[in-house]
Amino acid sequence: MLTKIVIQNYRTFRNFKLAFDPEMNILVGNNDAGKSTILEAISLALTGRLRGRLLAQDLSPYLFHKDVTAEYITDLREGRDTKPPEIIIDLFLDSKTAPPELMGTNNLLKANEPGVRIRVALNPDYEPEYKEFIKNPSQVRLVPTEYYKVDWLAFSGNGITFRSIPATASLIDAANIHLQSGVDYYMKHIIDSYLKAEERVKLTRAYRNLRETFAEDDSIVKINEALRGSPSDVSDRELTLNIDVSQKTSWESGIVPHLDDLPFHFVGKGEQSTLKILLALNKKVEDAHIVLVEEPENHLSFPNLGKLVKKISDKCVGKQVFITTHSSYVLNKLGLENLVLLSPVEGVRLDSLPADTQNYFRKLSGYDTLRVVLARRSLLVEGPSDELVVQRAYKDVHGVLPAEDGVDVINVRGLSFKRFLDIAALLDQNRVAVITDNDGKDPAVVQNGFVAYAPFPNISIHVGANSAIKTLEPQLYKANDLAVMNTVFGKNFESEDDLLTYMKNNKTTCALAIFESAHTINMPEYIRDAVA
C-alpha cells in the first residue's frame, strides 16, 4: 500500500505533500486544484508512464509548475546564476510490505523509508549544449526539456523497472475509456456467464450462415458481376465483395449488445459512463493493489450514482482506493472521514471529525457537505427566507450577489450549524459566518452555545441583539418601518401586528419581495455584520 506522496514542481504543485489512508481516499477541491494531478502522479510513479507512454517520450515543458518556469526565465534574463528546475515525485510505500531494495533516503523528506521516485532533470550528457543554449537568454521561453532526462529510481538511489514495485495501479477514467473495447468485453462477459457450450456453437453457425449468404443477395450478385469485369491496376485477379468468414473475425466482435433495443453506442451518456467504469473495474481491478477512479459522477443522476458508488465500493474491497469527485453524494456515501481537501501545499483530511457529525452527513438528504468544504467564504442561514434576505443584504453591501463573489449562502436544515462548523474548524482557510435568530433568548446565551468554535478565527456567529425581537421578520420590521415594508410588499397594512402576521404567514413570499425590491431596505445589524 501507499503511505504518502511528495511532489515538487509538477503541474499544479510546487511543493506538495499528502498522507494516504490505507483504504479509501476521496480527493476534492475546486477546478484546477490538482485532483487529477494526484492520480496522474501516483500512476506515473508506479508505472513510469504518462497517458500510456513512457514519460521520457512524452516530456513537455508544460509539465513544470508555471511559477518555477517564470522564475527560472527571469533569473536567466537578469543574469543570475540559476539551476534548471527539476520535477520530483516521491511515492512512499508501506514498510511492512515493500521489499528492502526500495529502502533509502533518496527522497525529498530525507526519510529512511521504502519508495519510488520520478525525477526529471538536466541530462549531464547534454550540459555543454544546454550552456551554449542559455548564452542567449532571450530565446529561452520555456524549460528546455530537450536537454532533460527522466530517472525512475528507488529511494535507495538505484534504477527500477515495473517489476521492482510490489504495488500495481489501475487508473479508471470513463472519459478516456475506448467504448468499443468495453462493448467487446461486455459481450465476452455475457457469453462466458450465460451461454452454454452448445448454444455458442449454434450462435456461431447461425452467424456464419448469415455471412455466407451475403454474397447470394441479388444486389450483391449484380455488384460483383460489374466488379469482375472492371480493369485493375493492382492485380489480374477478379475483384468481388464479400464478408470475411475466417475465424479471425469471429461473431463476438460483429454482434453488439442492445439496451432496450438501442445499440450500445446510442444509449445515454450516463449509462455508457456507468458501464465503462464497471467494465474497467472488472477488467483491471482483480490484479491491482491501487485503484484510481476519476470523477465517477459524470452524467449520472443521484439514484444511478448511488448504485455505481455501491458497486465501486463492493468491487474494491481489500484495495487502496483514490477517487476524485465534485459530488457530495459520492463523498457522503463513501465516508466524510475519507475526504482530502486539496490545497497548493498539502491535503487537509477530515478524519478527525466527531463520529456523530460523520454519521449526520452520511444521512443528509441535501448533500451540501462539499459546499462548505469548497467555498472559501460561506454564510450559514436557517431557512429559504433567510437565504434570500441575506443574499439581498450582501448585494447591497458589495454590489454583487454572493455567488458572483465566490460566497456560498447555505440553508442549514434543522439548525444543524454545529455539524458544518465541525468541518469549518478543520479548514482554517475557509471563512464561515453563522446567521441565526435568538428565538427570545439572551444573545449571550446563544453565543455561548457556539463557545467550542470561539478559538477558530475563521468562524463567526451573528445573532440579533434584542431578545424581545425573536426572529427575522420582526427584526426586518424594526430596521425599517410600516411605510417601507408596505411599499416593498405592495400592501396597505395599517398596524405593525397585521404586517408581522402577514410576514410570518408568508415568509418565503415576503423574502422574495425583499430580494427583488427596487427600494432601499435597511438590514438588521447582525446580518450587516455577517455579510460585511
C-alpha positions as CSV (number, residue, x, y, z in Angstrom):
1,M,0.0,0.0,0.0
2,L,1.0,3.7,-0.5
3,T,1.6,5.8,2.6
4,K,2.2,9.3,1.2
5,I,3.3,11.4,-1.8
6,V,5.6,14.4,-2.0
7,I,5.6,16.4,-5.2
8,Q,7.9,19.2,-6.4
9,N,7.3,21.4,-9.4
10,Y,4.9,19.1,-11.2
11,R,1.9,20.8,-12.8
12,T,-0.3,22.4,-10.1
13,F,2.0,21.6,-7.3
14,R,5.2,23.4,-6.5
15,N,5.8,21.9,-3.1
16,F,3.1,19.4,-2.0
17,K,2.7,16.5,0.4
18,L,-0.1,14.3,1.3
19,A,-0.5,11.3,3.6
20,F,-2.8,8.5,2.4
21,D,-5.5,6.4,4.1
22,P,-4.7,2.7,3.6
23,E,-8.3,2.0,2.3
24,M,-10.2,5.0,0.9
25,N,-9.1,8.5,-0.2
26,I,-11.6,10.9,-1.7
27,L,-9.9,13.9,-3.3
28,V,-11.9,17.1,-3.6
29,G,-11.1,20.7,-4.5
30,N,-12.0,23.4,-6.8
31,N,-11.3,23.2,-10.5
32,D,-7.5,23.2,-11.2
33,A,-6.9,22.3,-7.5
34,G,-4.9,19.2,-8.7
35,K,-7.3,16.3,-8.1
36,S,-6.5,14.7,-11.4
37,T,-2.8,15.6,-11.0
38,I,-2.6,13.5,-7.8
39,L,-4.0,10.4,-9.6
40,E,-1.7,11.1,-12.5
41,A,1.4,11.4,-10.2
42,I,0.6,8.2,-8.4
43,S,0.2,6.3,-11.6
44,L,3.3,7.9,-13.1
45,A,5.5,7.0,-10.0
46,L,4.2,3.4,-10.2
47,T,4.5,2.9,-13.9
48,G,6.9,5.4,-15.3
49,R,4.2,6.3,-17.9
50,L,2.1,9.3,-18.6
51,R,-1.1,8.7,-20.5
52,G,0.1,5.3,-21.5
53,R,3.5,6.5,-22.9
54,L,6.9,6.5,-21.2
55,L,7.4,9.9,-19.6
56,A,10.7,10.3,-21.4
57,Q,8.8,10.0,-24.7
58,D,6.1,12.5,-23.6
59,L,8.2,15.0,-21.7
60,S,6.9,18.6,-22.1
61,P,7.9,21.9,-20.6
62,Y,4.3,22.4,-19.6
63,L,4.6,19.7,-17.0
64,F,6.7,22.1,-14.9
65,H,4.9,24.4,-12.4
66,K,4.3,27.7,-14.1
67,D,5.8,29.9,-11.3
68,V,9.0,27.9,-11.3
69,T,9.3,28.3,-15.0
70,A,8.7,32.0,-14.8
71,E,11.3,32.5,-12.1
72,Y,13.8,30.4,-14.0
73,I,13.4,32.5,-17.1
74,T,13.6,35.8,-15.1
75,D,16.8,34.7,-13.4
76,L,18.4,33.8,-16.8
77,R,17.4,37.1,-18.4
78,E,18.6,39.2,-15.4
79,G,22.0,37.5,-15.5
80,R,21.7,35.4,-12.2
81,D,23.3,32.0,-12.0
82,T,20.4,29.6,-11.8
83,K,20.0,25.9,-11.9
84,P,17.4,24.5,-14.4
85,P,14.3,23.4,-12.5
86,E,13.6,19.7,-11.7
87,I,10.4,17.7,-11.3
88,I,10.3,15.2,-8.5
89,I,7.6,12.8,-7.5
90,D,8.3,10.7,-4.4
91,L,5.8,8.0,-3.6
92,F,6.3,6.3,-0.2
93,L,5.3,2.6,0.3
94,D,4.3,0.7,3.4
95,S,7.5,-0.6,5.1
96,K,5.8,-3.8,6.2
97,T,5.2,-5.0,2.6
98,A,7.8,-3.1,0.5
99,P,11.0,-5.0,-0.5
100,P,14.2,-3.8,1.2
101,E,15.6,-2.8,-2.2
102,L,13.3,0.2,-2.2
103,M,14.5,1.4,1.2
104,G,16.6,4.6,1.4
105,T,16.8,8.3,2.0
106,N,16.8,9.4,-1.7
107,N,13.6,11.4,-1.2
108,L,12.6,15.0,-0.5
109,L,11.9,14.3,3.1
110,K,15.3,12.6,3.6
111,A,13.4,9.8,5.5
112,N,14.7,6.3,5.6
113,E,11.7,4.6,4.1
114,P,10.8,2.5,1.1
115,G,9.5,4.2,-2.0
116,V,9.9,5.1,-5.7
117,R,10.9,8.4,-7.3
118,I,10.3,10.0,-10.7
119,R,13.0,12.7,-11.3
120,V,13.0,15.0,-14.4
121,A,16.3,16.8,-14.5
122,L,19.0,18.2,-16.8
123,N,20.9,15.4,-18.5
124,P,24.6,15.8,-17.7
125,D,25.4,14.4,-21.2
126,Y,23.7,17.5,-22.7
127,E,25.1,20.1,-20.3
128,P,27.6,21.6,-22.9
129,E,24.7,22.1,-25.4
130,Y,22.5,23.5,-22.6
131,K,25.1,26.1,-21.5
132,E,25.5,27.2,-25.1
133,F,21.7,27.5,-25.5
134,I,21.2,29.8,-22.5
135,K,24.0,32.2,-23.5
136,N,21.2,34.0,-25.3
137,P,18.6,34.1,-22.5
138,S,16.1,36.0,-24.8
139,Q,15.5,32.7,-26.7
140,V,14.5,30.8,-23.5
141,R,10.8,30.9,-23.2
142,L,10.1,27.6,-21.6
143,V,12.1,24.9,-19.7
144,P,14.3,23.4,-22.4
145,T,13.2,19.7,-21.9
146,E,15.1,18.6,-24.9
147,Y,18.2,18.6,-22.7
148,Y,16.5,16.7,-19.9
149,K,16.3,13.1,-18.9
150,V,13.8,11.0,-16.7
151,D,15.1,8.8,-13.9
152,W,12.9,6.2,-12.3
153,L,14.5,5.3,-9.0
154,A,14.0,3.5,-5.7
155,F,14.7,5.6,-2.6
156,S,17.9,3.6,-2.4
157,G,19.1,5.5,-5.5
158,N,19.1,2.5,-7.8
159,G,17.2,2.4,-11.0
160,I,14.0,0.3,-11.1
161,T,11.6,-1.3,-13.6
162,F,7.9,-2.1,-13.4
163,R,8.7,-5.4,-11.8
164,S,10.6,-3.8,-8.9
165,I,7.4,-2.3,-7.4
166,P,5.1,-4.5,-5.3
167,A,2.1,-2.3,-5.9
168,T,0.2,-2.1,-9.2
169,A,-2.3,0.6,-10.1
170,S,-5.4,0.8,-12.2
171,L,-6.4,4.3,-13.4
172,I,-10.1,4.4,-14.4
173,D,-11.4,7.5,-16.2
174,A,-14.7,6.9,-18.2
175,A,-13.9,9.9,-20.4
176,N,-10.8,8.1,-21.7
177,I,-12.0,4.5,-22.0
178,H,-12.5,3.5,-25.6
179,L,-16.1,2.4,-25.9
180,Q,-15.6,-0.4,-28.5
181,S,-13.2,-2.4,-26.3
182,G,-15.7,-2.0,-23.5
183,V,-18.5,-3.4,-25.7
184,D,-16.3,-6.3,-26.7
185,Y,-15.5,-7.1,-23.1
186,Y,-19.2,-6.8,-22.2
187,M,-20.2,-9.3,-24.9
188,K,-17.5,-11.7,-23.7
189,H,-18.8,-11.4,-20.2
190,I,-22.3,-12.3,-21.4
191,I,-21.0,-15.2,-23.4
192,D,-18.9,-16.7,-20.6
193,S,-21.6,-16.2,-18.0
194,Y,-24.8,-17.1,-19.7
195,L,-24.3,-19.3,-22.8
196,K,-23.7,-23.0,-22.7
197,A,-21.2,-24.6,-25.0
198,E,-23.8,-26.0,-27.4
199,E,-25.5,-22.6,-27.5
200,R,-22.2,-20.9,-28.5
201,V,-21.8,-23.5,-31.4
202,K,-25.4,-22.7,-32.6
203,L,-24.8,-19.0,-32.5
204,T,-21.5,-19.3,-34.3
205,R,-23.1,-21.4,-37.0
206,A,-26.1,-19.1,-37.5
207,Y,-23.8,-16.1,-37.7
208,R,-21.5,-17.8,-40.3
209,N,-24.6,-18.7,-42.4
210,L,-25.7,-15.1,-42.5
211,R,-22.3,-14.1,-43.7
212,E,-22.1,-16.8,-46.3
213,T,-25.5,-15.9,-47.7
214,F,-24.5,-12.2,-48.0
215,A,-23.0,-12.8,-51.5
216,E,-26.1,-14.5,-52.7
217,D,-28.2,-11.4,-52.3
218,D,-29.4,-10.1,-55.8
219,S,-27.9,-6.7,-55.4
220,I,-24.6,-8.1,-54.3
221,V,-24.6,-10.5,-57.2
222,K,-25.0,-7.6,-59.7
223,I,-22.3,-5.5,-57.9
224,N,-19.8,-8.4,-58.1
225,E,-20.6,-9.1,-61.8
226,A,-19.8,-5.5,-62.5
227,L,-16.6,-5.6,-60.5
228,R,-15.4,-8.8,-62.2
229,G,-15.4,-7.0,-65.5
230,S,-13.6,-3.9,-64.3
231,P,-9.9,-3.4,-65.2
232,S,-7.5,-3.3,-62.3
233,D,-4.1,-1.6,-62.0
234,V,-3.2,-3.6,-59.0
235,S,-3.9,-7.3,-59.7
236,D,-5.0,-9.5,-62.5
237,R,-7.4,-11.4,-60.2
238,E,-11.1,-10.9,-60.1
239,L,-12.4,-8.3,-57.6
240,T,-15.6,-9.1,-55.7
241,L,-17.2,-8.1,-52.4
242,N,-18.0,-10.5,-49.6
243,I,-17.8,-10.8,-45.8
244,D,-14.8,-12.4,-44.1
245,V,-15.9,-15.7,-42.6
246,S,-12.5,-16.7,-41.3
247,Q,-12.0,-17.5,-37.6
248,K,-10.2,-14.2,-37.0
249,T,-13.3,-12.1,-37.4
250,S,-15.5,-14.1,-35.0
251,W,-19.1,-13.2,-34.3
252,E,-18.2,-11.8,-30.8
253,S,-16.9,-8.6,-32.4
254,G,-19.7,-8.4,-35.0
255,I,-22.6,-8.7,-32.7
256,V,-23.1,-5.8,-30.3
257,P,-25.3,-5.6,-27.2
258,H,-28.6,-3.6,-27.3
259,L,-30.1,-1.9,-24.2
260,D,-33.9,-1.5,-24.6
261,D,-33.5,-2.2,-28.3
262,L,-30.8,0.5,-28.7
263,P,-27.3,-0.4,-29.8
264,F,-24.8,0.2,-27.0
265,H,-23.3,3.2,-28.8
266,F,-26.6,5.0,-28.8
267,V,-27.6,4.7,-25.2
268,G,-27.4,7.7,-22.9
269,K,-24.1,9.1,-21.7
270,G,-24.9,8.2,-18.1
271,E,-25.5,4.5,-18.9
272,Q,-22.3,4.5,-21.1
273,S,-20.3,6.1,-18.3
274,T,-21.5,3.6,-15.7
275,L,-20.9,0.6,-17.9
276,K,-17.4,1.8,-18.9
277,I,-16.4,2.2,-15.3
278,L,-17.8,-1.1,-14.2
279,L,-16.3,-2.9,-17.2
280,A,-12.9,-1.3,-16.4
281,L,-13.2,-2.4,-12.8
282,N,-14.0,-6.0,-14.0
283,K,-11.0,-6.0,-16.4
284,K,-8.4,-4.2,-14.4
285,V,-9.0,-4.3,-10.6
286,E,-8.6,-8.0,-9.9
287,D,-4.8,-7.9,-10.1
288,A,-4.4,-4.2,-9.0
289,H,-3.5,-3.1,-5.5
290,I,-4.3,0.6,-6.1
291,V,-7.5,1.7,-7.8
292,L,-7.6,5.3,-9.1
293,V,-11.1,6.5,-10.2
294,E,-11.6,9.9,-11.9
295,E,-15.0,11.6,-11.2
296,P,-17.4,8.7,-11.4
297,E,-20.4,11.1,-11.1
298,N,-20.2,12.4,-14.7
299,H,-23.6,12.3,-16.5
300,L,-25.3,10.4,-13.6
301,S,-28.4,11.2,-11.6
302,F,-28.4,10.7,-7.8
303,P,-30.2,7.2,-7.9
304,N,-27.8,5.8,-10.6
305,L,-24.8,7.4,-8.9
306,G,-25.8,5.7,-5.7
307,K,-25.8,2.3,-7.4
308,L,-22.5,3.0,-9.0
309,V,-20.8,4.1,-5.8
310,K,-22.1,0.9,-4.1
311,K,-20.6,-1.3,-6.8
312,I,-17.3,0.5,-6.8
313,S,-17.2,0.1,-3.0
314,D,-18.0,-3.6,-3.3
315,K,-15.6,-4.4,-6.1
316,C,-12.7,-2.6,-4.4
317,V,-12.7,-4.4,-1.0
318,G,-9.1,-5.0,0.0
319,K,-7.8,-2.4,-2.4
320,Q,-6.4,1.1,-1.7
321,V,-8.8,3.4,-3.5
322,F,-8.4,7.0,-4.7
323,I,-11.5,8.8,-6.1
324,T,-11.7,12.4,-7.3
325,T,-15.1,14.0,-7.1
326,H,-17.2,17.2,-7.1
327,S,-20.2,15.3,-5.7
328,S,-21.3,15.5,-2.1
329,Y,-23.3,12.3,-2.8
330,V,-20.1,10.3,-3.5
331,L,-18.4,11.9,-0.5
332,N,-21.2,11.2,2.0
333,K,-21.8,7.7,0.9
334,L,-18.1,6.7,0.9
335,G,-17.4,8.5,4.2
336,L,-16.6,12.1,5.1
337,E,-13.7,10.8,7.2
338,N,-12.0,9.7,3.9
339,L,-12.2,13.3,2.4
340,V,-9.0,15.0,1.4
341,L,-9.4,18.7,0.6
342,L,-6.5,19.8,-1.7
343,S,-4.6,23.0,-1.2
344,P,-1.5,24.1,-3.1
345,V,0.8,22.7,-0.5
346,E,-1.0,19.8,1.2
347,G,-4.2,17.9,1.6
348,V,-6.4,18.5,4.6
349,R,-8.1,15.4,6.0
350,L,-11.4,15.4,7.8
351,D,-11.0,12.1,9.5
352,S,-10.8,13.9,12.9
353,L,-14.5,14.9,12.7
354,P,-16.7,13.7,15.6
355,A,-18.3,10.4,14.8
356,D,-21.9,11.8,15.1
357,T,-21.0,14.5,12.6
358,Q,-19.7,12.0,10.1
359,N,-22.9,9.9,10.5
360,Y,-25.1,13.1,10.1
361,F,-23.6,13.9,6.7
362,R,-23.9,10.3,5.5
363,K,-27.7,10.6,6.2
364,L,-28.1,14.2,4.9
365,S,-30.6,14.3,2.1
366,G,-29.4,17.5,0.6
367,Y,-25.8,16.6,0.1
368,D,-24.5,20.0,1.0
369,T,-21.2,18.8,2.5
370,L,-18.9,19.9,-0.2
371,R,-20.4,23.4,-0.4
372,V,-18.9,24.4,3.0
373,V,-15.7,22.4,2.1
374,L,-15.1,24.1,-1.2
375,A,-16.3,27.6,-0.6
376,R,-13.6,29.9,0.8
377,R,-16.4,32.0,2.3
378,S,-19.8,30.7,3.5
379,L,-22.8,32.2,5.1
380,L,-24.9,29.7,7.1
381,V,-28.6,30.5,7.5
382,E,-31.7,28.8,9.0
383,G,-34.1,28.6,6.1
384,P,-35.0,29.6,2.5
385,S,-36.4,33.0,3.5
386,D,-33.2,33.8,5.4
387,E,-31.2,32.8,2.4
388,L,-33.0,35.3,0.1
389,V,-32.7,38.1,2.6
390,V,-29.0,37.5,3.3
391,Q,-28.3,37.4,-0.5
392,R,-30.0,40.8,-0.8
393,A,-28.1,42.2,2.2
394,Y,-24.8,41.0,0.6
395,K,-25.6,42.7,-2.7
396,D,-26.5,45.9,-1.0
397,V,-23.1,46.0,0.7
398,H,-20.8,44.6,-2.1
399,G,-22.8,45.4,-5.3
400,V,-23.0,41.8,-6.4
401,L,-24.8,38.6,-5.4
402,P,-22.8,36.3,-3.1
403,A,-22.4,33.6,-5.8
404,E,-20.9,36.2,-8.1
405,D,-18.3,37.0,-5.4
406,G,-17.4,33.4,-4.6
407,V,-19.5,33.3,-1.4
408,D,-21.9,30.4,-0.8
409,V,-25.1,31.0,1.2
410,I,-26.1,27.7,2.6
411,N,-29.5,26.9,4.1
412,V,-28.6,24.7,7.1
413,R,-31.6,22.4,7.6
414,G,-32.8,21.7,11.1
415,L,-30.5,24.3,12.7
416,S,-27.5,21.9,12.3
417,F,-25.0,24.7,12.3
418,K,-22.6,22.8,14.5
419,R,-22.2,19.9,12.0
420,F,-21.0,22.3,9.4
421,L,-18.8,24.2,11.9
422,D,-17.1,20.9,12.8
423,I,-15.9,20.9,9.2
424,A,-15.0,24.6,9.1
425,A,-12.9,24.1,12.3
426,L,-10.6,21.9,10.3
427,L,-10.3,24.3,7.4
428,D,-8.7,27.5,8.6
429,Q,-8.6,29.0,5.1
430,N,-12.4,28.8,4.8
431,R,-14.3,31.7,6.5
432,V,-17.7,30.7,7.8
433,A,-20.4,33.0,9.3
434,V,-23.5,31.8,11.1
435,I,-26.6,34.0,11.0
436,T,-29.2,32.8,13.4
437,D,-32.3,34.1,15.3
438,N,-32.1,34.5,19.1
439,D,-35.6,32.9,19.5
440,G,-36.3,35.0,22.6
441,K,-33.0,34.1,24.3
442,D,-30.4,36.4,25.6
443,P,-27.9,36.8,22.7
444,A,-25.0,35.9,25.1
445,V,-26.7,32.5,25.8
446,V,-27.0,31.9,22.0
447,Q,-23.3,32.8,21.5
448,N,-22.4,30.6,24.4
449,G,-23.9,27.6,22.5
450,F,-21.1,28.0,20.0
451,V,-18.3,28.6,22.5
452,A,-16.5,25.5,21.3
453,Y,-15.8,27.3,18.0
454,A,-14.5,30.6,19.6
455,P,-10.8,29.6,19.2
456,F,-11.2,29.4,15.4
457,P,-10.7,32.9,13.8
458,N,-12.3,31.7,10.5
459,I,-15.7,31.2,12.3
460,S,-18.0,33.9,13.4
461,I,-21.5,33.8,15.0
462,H,-24.1,36.6,14.3
463,V,-27.3,36.8,16.3
464,G,-29.9,39.5,16.9
465,A,-29.0,41.7,19.9
466,N,-32.5,42.2,21.3
467,S,-34.1,39.1,22.8
468,A,-37.5,40.7,22.6
469,I,-37.2,40.6,18.8
470,K,-37.1,36.8,18.3
471,T,-37.0,36.1,14.6
472,L,-36.1,37.5,11.2
473,E,-39.4,39.1,10.3
474,P,-39.7,41.4,13.3
475,Q,-36.0,42.2,13.0
476,L,-36.6,43.4,9.4
477,Y,-39.6,45.4,10.5
478,K,-37.7,47.1,13.3
479,A,-34.8,48.0,11.0
480,N,-37.3,49.8,8.7
481,D,-40.9,51.0,9.3
482,L,-44.5,50.3,8.3
483,A,-44.4,52.5,5.2
484,V,-41.3,50.9,3.8
485,M,-42.5,47.4,4.3
486,N,-45.9,48.1,2.8
487,T,-44.1,49.6,-0.3
488,V,-41.9,46.5,-0.6
489,F,-44.8,44.1,-0.3
490,G,-47.3,46.2,-2.3
491,K,-49.7,46.2,0.7
492,N,-51.6,48.7,2.8
493,F,-51.4,47.3,6.4
494,E,-52.3,49.9,9.0
495,S,-50.8,48.3,12.0
496,E,-47.5,46.5,12.9
497,D,-49.4,43.5,14.1
498,D,-51.2,43.0,10.8
499,L,-47.9,43.4,8.9
500,L,-46.0,40.9,11.1
501,T,-48.8,38.4,10.9
502,Y,-48.7,38.6,7.1
503,M,-44.9,38.3,7.1
504,K,-44.9,35.2,9.4
505,N,-47.6,33.5,7.3
506,N,-45.9,34.2,4.0
507,K,-42.2,34.0,4.9
508,T,-40.8,33.0,1.5
509,T,-43.1,35.3,-0.5
510,C,-42.0,38.3,1.6
511,A,-38.3,37.3,1.4
512,L,-38.6,37.1,-2.3
513,A,-40.2,40.5,-2.4
514,I,-37.3,41.9,-0.4
515,F,-34.8,40.2,-2.6
516,E,-36.3,41.7,-5.7
517,S,-37.3,45.1,-4.4
518,A,-36.1,48.2,-6.1
519,H,-36.5,50.1,-2.8
520,T,-33.7,50.5,-0.3
521,I,-34.2,48.2,2.7
522,N,-32.3,48.5,6.0
523,M,-31.0,45.2,7.2
524,P,-30.7,44.2,10.9
525,E,-27.3,44.9,12.3
526,Y,-26.3,41.3,12.9
527,I,-27.0,40.5,9.2
528,R,-25.0,43.6,8.1
529,D,-22.1,42.5,10.3
530,A,-22.1,39.0,8.8
531,V,-22.1,40.0,5.1
532,A,-19.6,42.7,5.7
